[in-house]
């Protein structure tokens, strides 16, 4: 068994198409197919459901892909460790961030890139659930996510800030004359919220439940910027993390009201896989990252 065979199988599982997988691996389709058949012969089990086109992996194939991802991840870590010793830190650092934290990522990646200019950075918008899975599967190196709302497993965490919440409303509305509003009162408004698959939405729903409310939003979106823009619609309001208007400024014509009773917050920070040895790129990002402006987590 050779590493390339495992890499080809992982690529096929990801692309779900022989030609695309071969292209991603920079080899011909016969080369990729032949290597996977050789892997099947060596293991003595079929890995791919075969037909006129790719239809999926066998149960054994799914299991081998999971092992292959871990093996390839460890090899990548080993290669980066060797490069770190010989030439200094280099390579690509992959970061997955929850949408509500995306505007703040530059405050982490900027200083890091300034210190390690040869490193290429990839930043992806992901749900908290996807971040956990991507860390487990070696698909990303670091996550920026909620730390204390839903359980995290097999990770090392570093808190960076406490996410708090405000209600965005039109400045020329009745609410625009106020500076704060209770969660209970906000529940009766025409709310714009993130979609239920986003942990931010589950947090907001949980806060409303704590005051005995269960509002139904008039608009749901998976974009934090959509929340800001829809707050400008007459009669509608949005609930967003206070860090967003604090960082970008309040959009023209809108006003941010503090949400009180209760004064809720959630910890947001970095996570990386709890494995030894630690991946050099992730380890160095952790070491360099400091608490972000605003309330510390």
N, C-alpha and C positions, 0 to 999 in steps of 0.2 A: 504494500500500500504506500502511495506517495502523496505528498501534500497537495499536489495539483489535482489529483482525483477528488479529494475532499472539497477543494475550492470549486471545481466544476459542478459537483453535486449541489453545493450550497447556492451557486449561481443559478442552477436550473430550478431549485426550489423557490428562489426569489423571483426569477423572470417568468417561470411557468411556460417556457417556450424554448425549444432547443436552439433555434437560430439566434434569438436574442441573448441567451445565456452564453453561446459561443462568442458572439460579438463582444459581450461584456468582459469575457476572459481573453479576448484578442487571439482566438484560435479558430480553426475551421470547425464547422459542425461535425464532420466525421471524426475529427480529433477528440472533441468533447464527448461525443456518443461512445466512441471506442474506449475512452478512459473510464467512463461510468460503467460500461459493460465489464471491463477488466476488474473494477472494484467489486462488482456483483459476483464475479467469478471467485475473487479472493475471499470474500465474506461468505459465499455460498448461499446467498439469499437474493431475491429480486428486490430492487430498490425503486424502480420506476414502473408505473402502470403503462404498458406500451400499447399503442394503436397507431392509427395513421398520424396522430399528433399527440402532444403531451397532454395527458388527462389527470395526472397527479402522481404522488408518491405512494408506495406501499406503506403499511404500518412500520415495517423494518426500515424503509427509507426515511420516514419521518424521525425515527429514533436516531438513525445514523446522522441526519442533518443536525439534530440538536447537539450530538457529540462533536460533530465536525466544526460547528460554530465555536464551541469552547476551545477546541484544539487550535483552530486558526487564530482565535483571539489571543491565546497564550503565545503563539509564535510571533504575532504582531508585537505583543508586549516585549518579548525577548529581543526582537530586532531593534525596537526603539531603545531598549536598555543598552544594547551594544553600541548603537549609534550615539547615545547620550554620552557614553564613556569616551568614545573615540573622537567624535566631532562636535559634541554639544547637542542640545535638544533640537530636533527637527521632525518633520512629518506633518500629519493632518490630525487636528483635534476636532472631534465631532461632538457637538453640544445639542441636546434636546431641551427646549424650554416651553413651559406652559404659556399660552397666549397672553395672560395678564402680566407676565414677567418679561415678555419679549422687548418692550421699549427700554428695559433697564439692562439688557445683556451687554450693550456696548460699554457700560461702566465696568464690566468684568473683562471683556475681550480686549478693549483698548489698551489698558495697562499691560496685559499679558502679551499682546502682540508687540508692544513697544519694547518689551524686555526680550522677547524671542521672535525677532522679525522673520526668521526663515520658516516658521510654522504656519501652515495654511489652516484657516478656521472654517468650519461648516456649522451653521446655526439653523436648526429646524424647529418649526412650530409643532408641538406635540401635546396630546393630552397627558395628564399625570399617569394614567394607566399605561399608555403607550411608552412613556419614558421608562417606567419600571421594566416592562417587557424588553425594551431595546437595550437597557443596561444588562439584563440577564442574558440576552442573545448576542452580546458583543457588537450590536449595531451602532451604538453611540458610546462615547467615553465618559461623558459627564451629563447630568441632568440638572436643570434649574426648576424646582418644583416645590409643592407644599410638603412640609415636613411633619406636621402634627395633626392633620385632619383625618387622613386615611392611612392605614398601616403600610410602612415600607419594609421590604425584606432584603436581606443580603447586601446592604449598602452601608457606606460610611457617609454621614451627613455633616454639613457645615451651615448653620443658620446665617443668613445675610440681612434680612429685614423682616419686620412684622407688617403684613398686608392689612390695612384698615379700609373702610368703605365710606363712600359719599354718594349722595343722590344728585344727579345732574338734571337741572330743569332750566327752562327758558328764564332769562333774567327779567323779562317783562311780564311773567306770570304772577299770580298771587303768591305762590311759593317763593318767587324770586326776591321777595322782601324779607325773607327769613334767612337765618344762618344755620339752623339745624332742624332736624325732624326725627321723630321716633320711628323705630322699625314697625311698630303697630300701625301708626298713621300711614306710613309708606305703603303698607300692604293694600290699602284701598285705592291706590293710584293706578293709572295705566302704565304698567311697568314694561320696560324693555330689559331682557336678561339674556345671559348666555344660554346655550342649549344644555339639556340635562346630562349629556355625556361629558360636560366640562366640570371639573371638580369645583371651580369657582361657583357654578350654579348650585351644586350640591351643598356648598357652604352657605350660600345665601338662603336656600330653602331651609336648611337646618336652623339658621338664626330666626327666620320667620316662625318656624315651628316652636321655637323656644318661647315665643310671645303669643302662642296660640293662634297663629295665622297661617293660611295656605293660599297665597294669591296666585291667580292665573295671569301670566304675562300677555300683553297684546302683541308682542313681537319677541322672537327668539333668534339668536344668531350665534355663529361660532367665531365671530370677529369682534374683538374688543373695540376696534375703531368704528364699527357699525353701531355699537352701543352709544358712543359719543355723538355720532352724527344724528341718530334717531332721537336723541334728547331734544333736538331743535324742532321736532314736530310738535305743533300746538296740542297741548293736552297730554303729551307723553313725557315720561321721565325714564332715566336709566340709572341703574346702580353699578358703579365701577370702583375699582381699587383707588384709594386716595392718592396713591403714588403716581397714577397716570396724569391727572391734571396738575399734580405737584411738579412733575418732571417736564411736561410739555406746555403747561399753562392751560387755563380754562378756555375752551373754544369760544370764539366771538358769539355774543348773544346768550351765553349760558352762565349758570351759576352753580357752584357745588355746595350742597348742604351737608353738614356732618350728620351721620346716622348714629343716633344714640338710643339708649335704653333697649338693649344693652350696648356698651361700647365694645364691639367685637373686633377681634384680630386673629390672623393665622400666620404661622411662621413659614417663610419661604427661604430656600437656600439651595446649596449645591449637594448633589449626591454622586457617588461613584461606587463601583463594585467593591465589595469587601472581599478582595482576593489578595493573595501574596504570591509573588511580589506585586506591588501596586504599579499600574501603568504609569510610566514617567510623565507623559503629557498631563494626565488627569491629576497626578500627585502635585505637579508644579502649579497647575491652575488653582488647586485648593490652597497651596501654600501662599500664593500671591493675593488671593481674593480677600478683601476686607469688607466689613459691614458697609452696606450702601447707605447713602444719605436718607435721613428720616428716622423713623423708629427702628431700633435694632431688634432682631428676633430673639 
